[in-house]
Structure formats: structure tokens, C-alpha cells
Amino acid sequence: MANTVYDYKLQHIDGSELDLSAYKGKKILLVNTASQCGLTPQYAQLQELHESMKDKVQIIGLPCNDFGAQEPEAEDKISYFCEVNYHITFPLTKKIKVLGDDKHPLYKYLTEKSMNGLEDSEVKWNFQKYLINENGHLQKVISPMVEPLSEELISEIEK
């Protein structure tokens, strides 16, 4: 039997614990983010999605410096950047590794079929999206190029 995302804990960008089990019964959209990426403007759509669908889906941004060193700043600067430029109100975590031998255990779950029960995947770039269903299981892996307000993503959330 596959684990669920509820088996994993993260650190909120402010250092407090972010327990994914707090979102049981709601879908979760996990997005590895970066502040200096060509896809960074997706933050605006993620915030809009958060505001319009927060009763159905909890968005969590996971800052990551694994692709092109596009998230080099410390957490306080990341938080400030997101607040000032995109008015982000959904949770952000401390920086996280999504690639390599030291990738976070949550990303091992998300990318390995033996753990998630759905599929093997590879985090291809910043702003890759992992949609988790209401029971904590991986529902869909969504390309970084798919915009947060796209019909593809909205229809997956509404399933």
C-alpha cells in the first residue's frame, strides 16, 4: 500500500512545522517554486487559484534551487519577494531539494511509483505541480508549462 502525503512534515518558510495531515479531506497542490525563473509569473495565477478555490484545494509553494540556481536567496528574502510582488497568502516552505540523492522524502514519495502507487515521475523544472487527492494520494503530475488557471489543472481539481 502506498503512503500518503500525510506521512510527511515540512517546515514553513517562517520555521514552524507544516503538517500536511492538517489538510485531510482537501486536495493539495504542491509546486516547487523559484523567484528568478521564466515561470515565476505563475505565482500570480497560483495566488488567484488559491483565492478562488481555497475551499477545494490547498496550494503549497516549495522554494527550490535545484534548477539553474534560480532560487539563491535565503527564506526571508524569498518570503518578502513573494509578498511584495505577488501578494502570496498560501503557505511557502523552507527551501527544499527535489532532485538527487538528498531530495526531500516527500519528493521521493511524489516521484516513485513504489511509494505513491500511481507513477514514476521526474521533476523537470521549477513550477512542476503535484496534485494530491482528498485522501492524501497522488492524483496527477502536471507539467511546469501548464499554467495554474488552465482548464487542464482546474478540471483535475474539480474531479
PyRosetta script that sets phi, psi and omega in degrees:
from pyrosetta import init, pose_from_sequence

init()
pose = pose_from_sequence("MANTVYDYKLQHIDGSELDLSAYKGKKILLVNTASQCGLTPQYAQLQELHESMKDKVQIIGLPCNDFGAQEPEAEDKISYFCEVNYHITFPLTKKIKVLGDDKHPLYKYLTEKSMNGLEDSEVKWNFQKYLINENGHLQKVISPMVEPLSEELISEIEK")
pose.set_psi(1, 135.4)
pose.set_omega(1, 179.9)
pose.set_phi(2, -70.8)
pose.set_psi(2, 151.1)
pose.set_omega(2, 172.1)
pose.set_phi(3, -68.6)
pose.set_psi(3, 179.3)
pose.set_omega(3, 169.7)
pose.set_phi(4, -123.3)
pose.set_psi(4, 167.0)
pose.set_omega(4, 177.1)
pose.set_phi(5, -67.0)
pose.set_psi(5, -17.5)
pose.set_omega(5, -179.9)
pose.set_phi(6, -66.9)
pose.set_psi(6, -12.7)
pose.set_omega(6, 178.0)
pose.set_phi(7, -79.7)
pose.set_psi(7, -3.8)
pose.set_omega(7, -173.9)
pose.set_phi(8, -118.3)
pose.set_psi(8, 144.3)
pose.set_omega(8, 175.5)
pose.set_phi(9, -119.9)
pose.set_psi(9, 146.8)
pose.set_omega(9, 178.8)
pose.set_phi(10, -122.3)
pose.set_psi(10, 171.1)
pose.set_omega(10, 173.5)
pose.set_phi(11, -108.4)
pose.set_psi(11, 123.2)
pose.set_omega(11, 174.2)
pose.set_phi(12, -59.6)
pose.set_psi(12, 153.7)
pose.set_omega(12, -178.2)
pose.set_phi(13, -57.2)
pose.set_psi(13, -24.1)
pose.set_omega(13, 178.1)
pose.set_phi(14, -86.0)
pose.set_psi(14, 0.5)
pose.set_omega(14, 177.5)
pose.set_phi(15, 98.8)
pose.set_psi(15, -13.7)
pose.set_omega(15, 178.2)
pose.set_phi(16, -75.3)
pose.set_psi(16, 163.6)
pose.set_omega(16, -179.9)
pose.set_phi(17, -74.8)
pose.set_psi(17, 140.0)
pose.set_omega(17, 174.9)
pose.set_phi(18, -119.3)
pose.set_psi(18, 99.7)
pose.set_omega(18, -175.8)
pose.set_phi(19, -92.6)
pose.set_psi(19, 114.5)
pose.set_omega(19, -176.7)
pose.set_phi(20, -64.6)
pose.set_psi(20, -20.7)
pose.set_omega(20, 178.5)
pose.set_phi(21, -66.8)
pose.set_psi(21, -15.3)
pose.set_omega(21, 176.8)
pose.set_phi(22, -65.3)
pose.set_psi(22, -15.8)
pose.set_omega(22, -176.8)
pose.set_phi(23, -105.7)
pose.set_psi(23, 18.0)
pose.set_omega(23, 177.3)
pose.set_phi(24, -54.8)
pose.set_psi(24, 137.7)
pose.set_omega(24, 179.1)
pose.set_phi(25, 89.0)
pose.set_psi(25, -1.3)
pose.set_omega(25, -179.5)
pose.set_phi(26, -130.3)
pose.set_psi(26, 147.7)
pose.set_omega(26, 174.5)
pose.set_phi(27, -72.3)
pose.set_psi(27, 154.3)
pose.set_omega(27, 179.0)
pose.set_phi(28, -127.4)
pose.set_psi(28, 133.6)
pose.set_omega(28, 174.6)
pose.set_phi(29, -112.4)
pose.set_psi(29, 110.5)
pose.set_omega(29, 179.5)
pose.set_phi(30, -96.6)
pose.set_psi(30, 127.1)
pose.set_omega(30, -175.9)
pose.set_phi(31, -133.3)
pose.set_psi(31, 119.5)
pose.set_omega(31, 173.8)
pose.set_phi(32, -78.9)
pose.set_psi(32, 124.2)
pose.set_omega(32, -170.1)
pose.set_phi(33, -114.6)
pose.set_psi(33, 165.1)
pose.set_omega(33, 175.1)
pose.set_phi(34, -155.2)
pose.set_psi(34, 142.1)
pose.set_omega(34, -174.4)
pose.set_phi(35, -86.3)
pose.set_psi(35, -14.4)
pose.set_omega(35, -176.3)
pose.set_phi(36, -122.0)
pose.set_psi(36, 38.4)
pose.set_omega(36, -176.2)
pose.set_phi(37, -110.8)
pose.set_psi(37, 153.5)
pose.set_omega(37, 174.1)
pose.set_phi(38, -61.1)
pose.set_psi(38, -21.4)
pose.set_omega(38, 179.5)
pose.set_phi(39, -93.2)
pose.set_psi(39, -0.2)
pose.set_omega(39, -178.8)
pose.set_phi(40, -51.8)
pose.set_psi(40, -35.5)
pose.set_omega(40, 177.3)
pose.set_phi(41, -58.2)
pose.set_psi(41, -13.5)
pose.set_omega(41, 174.6)
pose.set_phi(42, -61.1)
pose.set_psi(42, -21.0)
pose.set_omega(42, 175.5)
pose.set_phi(43, -52.7)
pose.set_psi(43, -40.4)
pose.set_omega(43, -178.5)
pose.set_phi(44, -61.6)
pose.set_psi(44, -44.1)
pose.set_omega(44, 179.0)
pose.set_phi(45, -71.5)
pose.set_psi(45, -34.7)
pose.set_omega(45, 176.1)
pose.set_phi(46, -61.6)
pose.set_psi(46, -42.0)
pose.set_omega(46, 178.4)
pose.set_phi(47, -65.3)
pose.set_psi(47, -42.0)
pose.set_omega(47, 178.5)
pose.set_phi(48, -63.0)
pose.set_psi(48, -42.1)
pose.set_omega(48, 177.2)
pose.set_phi(49, -62.8)
pose.set_psi(49, -42.1)
pose.set_omega(49, 178.1)
pose.set_phi(50, -58.5)
pose.set_psi(50, -45.9)
pose.set_omega(50, -178.4)
pose.set_phi(51, -68.0)
pose.set_psi(51, -37.2)
pose.set_omega(51, -174.6)
pose.set_phi(52, -86.7)
pose.set_psi(52, -23.4)
pose.set_omega(52, -174.6)
pose.set_phi(53, -129.3)
pose.set_psi(53, 22.9)
pose.set_omega(53, -174.5)
pose.set_phi(54, -65.4)
pose.set_psi(54, -16.2)
pose.set_omega(54, 174.9)
pose.set_phi(55, -75.7)
pose.set_psi(55, -19.4)
pose.set_omega(55, -177.5)
pose.set_phi(56, -107.0)
pose.set_psi(56, -30.8)
pose.set_omega(56, -173.1)
pose.set_phi(57, -143.0)
pose.set_psi(57, 137.3)
pose.set_omega(57, 174.8)
pose.set_phi(58, -101.8)
pose.set_psi(58, 118.7)
pose.set_omega(58, 177.0)
pose.set_phi(59, -89.3)
pose.set_psi(59, 137.1)
pose.set_omega(59, 174.9)
pose.set_phi(60, -132.3)
pose.set_psi(60, 122.6)
pose.set_omega(60, 176.5)
pose.set_phi(61, -92.8)
pose.set_psi(61, 133.0)
pose.set_omega(61, -178.8)
pose.set_phi(62, -119.9)
pose.set_psi(62, 91.8)
pose.set_omega(62, -179.9)
pose.set_phi(63, -55.2)
pose.set_psi(63, 137.8)
pose.set_omega(63, -172.3)
pose.set_phi(64, -145.5)
pose.set_psi(64, 135.9)
pose.set_omega(64, -179.8)
pose.set_phi(65, -109.3)
pose.set_psi(65, 22.6)
pose.set_omega(65, -174.5)
pose.set_phi(66, -80.4)
pose.set_psi(66, -15.2)
pose.set_omega(66, -175.7)
pose.set_phi(67, -118.8)
pose.set_psi(67, 109.2)
pose.set_omega(67, 175.7)
pose.set_phi(68, 61.3)
pose.set_psi(68, 22.1)
pose.set_omega(68, -179.4)
pose.set_phi(69, 49.5)
pose.set_psi(69, 45.3)
pose.set_omega(69, -174.9)
pose.set_phi(70, -93.3)
pose.set_psi(70, 7.2)
pose.set_omega(70, 173.0)
pose.set_phi(71, -137.4)
pose.set_psi(71, 65.2)
pose.set_omega(71, -173.8)
pose.set_phi(72, -81.7)
pose.set_psi(72, -15.5)
pose.set_omega(72, -172.2)
pose.set_phi(73, -77.7)
pose.set_psi(73, 164.3)
pose.set_omega(73, 174.8)
pose.set_phi(74, -75.3)
pose.set_psi(74, 163.9)
pose.set_omega(74, -175.0)
pose.set_phi(75, -56.9)
pose.set_psi(75, -39.4)
pose.set_omega(75, -178.5)
pose.set_phi(76, -63.5)
pose.set_psi(76, -36.9)
pose.set_omega(76, 179.1)
pose.set_phi(77, -73.4)
pose.set_psi(77, -36.3)
pose.set_omega(77, 176.9)
pose.set_phi(78, -62.7)
pose.set_psi(78, -47.9)
pose.set_omega(78, -179.5)
pose.set_phi(79, -59.3)
pose.set_psi(79, -45.9)
pose.set_omega(79, 179.7)
pose.set_phi(80, -62.2)
pose.set_psi(80, -46.9)
pose.set_omega(80, 179.3)
pose.set_phi(81, -56.3)
pose.set_psi(81, -47.2)
pose.set_omega(81, -177.8)
pose.set_phi(82, -66.7)
pose.set_psi(82, -38.6)
pose.set_omega(82, -179.5)
pose.set_phi(83, -69.4)
pose.set_psi(83, -47.9)
pose.set_omega(83, -175.5)
pose.set_phi(84, -71.4)
pose.set_psi(84, -42.8)
pose.set_omega(84, -173.6)
pose.set_phi(85, -87.8)
pose.set_psi(85, -30.7)
pose.set_omega(85, -173.8)
pose.set_phi(86, -128.6)
pose.set_psi(86, -0.6)
pose.set_omega(86, 178.6)
pose.set_phi(87, 53.6)
pose.set_psi(87, 42.5)
pose.set_omega(87, -176.2)
pose.set_phi(88, -65.8)
pose.set_psi(88, 128.6)
pose.set_omega(88, 176.1)
pose.set_phi(89, -119.6)
pose.set_psi(89, -7.0)
pose.set_omega(89, 174.8)
pose.set_phi(90, -80.6)
pose.set_psi(90, 158.8)
pose.set_omega(90, -176.8)
pose.set_phi(91, -64.7)
pose.set_psi(91, 141.4)
pose.set_omega(91, 169.6)
pose.set_phi(92, -117.7)
pose.set_psi(92, 147.1)
pose.set_omega(92, 178.4)
pose.set_phi(93, -101.4)
pose.set_psi(93, 170.9)
pose.set_omega(93, 167.8)
pose.set_phi(94, -62.0)
pose.set_psi(94, 161.4)
pose.set_omega(94, 179.4)
pose.set_phi(95, -56.7)
pose.set_psi(95, 144.9)
pose.set_omega(95, -173.0)
pose.set_phi(96, -135.7)
pose.set_psi(96, 150.3)
pose.set_omega(96, 175.0)
pose.set_phi(97, -94.8)
pose.set_psi(97, 129.1)
pose.set_omega(97, 179.7)
pose.set_phi(98, -114.6)
pose.set_psi(98, -2.5)
pose.set_omega(98, -179.8)
pose.set_phi(99, -129.6)
pose.set_psi(99, 161.1)
pose.set_omega(99, 169.6)
pose.set_phi(100, 81.4)
pose.set_psi(100, -177.7)
pose.set_omega(100, -176.3)
pose.set_phi(101, -64.9)
pose.set_psi(101, -26.3)
pose.set_omega(101, -178.0)
pose.set_phi(102, -103.3)
pose.set_psi(102, 23.9)
pose.set_omega(102, 178.0)
pose.set_phi(103, -65.5)
pose.set_psi(103, 148.9)
pose.set_omega(103, -177.9)
pose.set_phi(104, -58.7)
pose.set_psi(104, 142.5)
pose.set_omega(104, 178.5)
pose.set_phi(105, -53.2)
pose.set_psi(105, -33.7)
pose.set_omega(105, 176.8)
pose.set_phi(106, -60.2)
pose.set_psi(106, -40.2)
pose.set_omega(106, -179.4)
pose.set_phi(107, -75.3)
pose.set_psi(107, -23.8)
pose.set_omega(107, 170.0)
pose.set_phi(108, -64.2)
pose.set_psi(108, -45.5)
pose.set_omega(108, 177.2)
pose.set_phi(109, -58.9)
pose.set_psi(109, -48.3)
pose.set_omega(109, -175.4)
pose.set_phi(110, -65.1)
pose.set_psi(110, -29.8)
pose.set_omega(110, -172.6)
pose.set_phi(111, -104.6)
pose.set_psi(111, -4.0)
pose.set_omega(111, -177.0)
pose.set_phi(112, -119.1)
pose.set_psi(112, 117.8)
pose.set_omega(112, -178.8)
pose.set_phi(113, -57.7)
pose.set_psi(113, -35.0)
pose.set_omega(113, -179.8)
pose.set_phi(114, -60.4)
pose.set_psi(114, -22.3)
pose.set_omega(114, 179.5)
pose.set_phi(115, -101.3)
pose.set_psi(115, -41.6)
pose.set_omega(115, -174.1)
pose.set_phi(116, -93.7)
pose.set_psi(116, -13.5)
pose.set_omega(116, 176.3)
pose.set_phi(117, 75.6)
pose.set_psi(117, -2.2)
pose.set_omega(117, -176.9)
pose.set_phi(118, -109.3)
pose.set_psi(118, -59.1)
pose.set_omega(118, -176.6)
pose.set_phi(119, -165.5)
pose.set_psi(119, 156.3)
pose.set_omega(119, 168.0)
pose.set_phi(120, -81.4)
pose.set_psi(120, 141.4)
pose.set_omega(120, 175.8)
pose.set_phi(121, -147.0)
pose.set_psi(121, 169.3)
pose.set_omega(121, 177.9)
pose.set_phi(122, -128.4)
pose.set_psi(122, 135.7)
pose.set_omega(122, 174.9)
pose.set_phi(123, -73.7)
pose.set_psi(123, 112.6)
pose.set_omega(123, -171.8)
pose.set_phi(124, -85.3)
pose.set_psi(124, -30.7)
pose.set_omega(124, -176.7)
pose.set_phi(125, -169.9)
pose.set_psi(125, 179.4)
pose.set_omega(125, 173.5)
pose.set_phi(126, -60.3)
pose.set_psi(126, 149.1)
pose.set_omega(126, 176.6)
pose.set_phi(127, 70.6)
pose.set_psi(127, 24.2)
pose.set_omega(127, 168.1)
pose.set_phi(128, -72.4)
pose.set_psi(128, 143.7)
pose.set_omega(128, -173.4)
pose.set_phi(129, -117.8)
pose.set_psi(129, 136.4)
pose.set_omega(129, 174.9)
pose.set_phi(130, -120.4)
pose.set_psi(130, 114.7)
pose.set_omega(130, 179.4)
pose.set_phi(131, -95.1)
pose.set_psi(131, 125.5)
pose.set_omega(131, -179.3)
pose.set_phi(132, -106.3)
pose.set_psi(132, 135.6)
pose.set_omega(132, -179.5)
pose.set_phi(133, -78.9)
pose.set_psi(133, 178.1)
pose.set_omega(133, -175.7)
pose.set_phi(134, -63.6)
pose.set_psi(134, -15.2)
pose.set_omega(134, 179.8)
pose.set_phi(135, -102.4)
pose.set_psi(135, 9.1)
pose.set_omega(135, 176.0)
pose.set_phi(136, 86.4)
pose.set_psi(136, 10.6)
pose.set_omega(136, -179.5)
pose.set_phi(137, -103.1)
pose.set_psi(137, 149.1)
pose.set_omega(137, 177.3)
pose.set_phi(138, -61.2)
pose.set_psi(138, 124.5)
pose.set_omega(138, 178.8)
pose.set_phi(139, -99.7)
pose.set_psi(139, -43.1)
pose.set_omega(139, -173.5)
pose.set_phi(140, -160.3)
pose.set_psi(140, 141.6)
pose.set_omega(140, 171.5)
pose.set_phi(141, -102.0)
pose.set_psi(141, 128.2)
pose.set_omega(141, -173.4)
pose.set_phi(142, -122.5)
pose.set_psi(142, 130.5)
pose.set_omega(142, -176.7)
pose.set_phi(143, -56.1)
pose.set_psi(143, 147.6)
pose.set_omega(143, 174.7)
pose.set_phi(144, -57.6)
pose.set_psi(144, -27.8)
pose.set_omega(144, -176.6)
pose.set_phi(145, -76.8)
pose.set_psi(145, -16.2)
pose.set_omega(145, 178.6)
pose.set_phi(146, -77.4)
pose.set_psi(146, 120.1)
pose.set_omega(146, -177.6)
pose.set_phi(147, -74.1)
pose.set_psi(147, 147.7)
pose.set_omega(147, -176.4)
pose.set_phi(148, -57.4)
pose.set_psi(148, -31.3)
pose.set_omega(148, -179.4)
pose.set_phi(149, -95.3)
pose.set_psi(149, 13.3)
pose.set_omega(149, 179.9)
pose.set_phi(150, -68.3)
pose.set_psi(150, 153.6)
pose.set_omega(150, 176.1)
pose.set_phi(151, -58.6)
pose.set_psi(151, -38.1)
pose.set_omega(151, -179.1)
pose.set_phi(152, -57.5)
pose.set_psi(152, -47.5)
pose.set_omega(152, -177.5)
pose.set_phi(153, -75.1)
pose.set_psi(153, -43.8)
pose.set_omega(153, -180.0)
pose.set_phi(154, -59.2)
pose.set_psi(154, -43.3)
pose.set_omega(154, -179.2)
pose.set_phi(155, -66.0)
pose.set_psi(155, -34.3)
pose.set_omega(155, 175.9)
pose.set_phi(156, -65.2)
pose.set_psi(156, -41.4)
pose.set_omega(156, 178.8)
pose.set_phi(157, -63.7)
pose.set_psi(157, -38.1)
pose.set_omega(157, -175.6)
pose.set_phi(158, -80.4)
pose.set_psi(158, -9.1)
pose.set_omega(158, 178.9)
pose.set_phi(159, -62.7)
pose.dump_pdb("model.pdb")
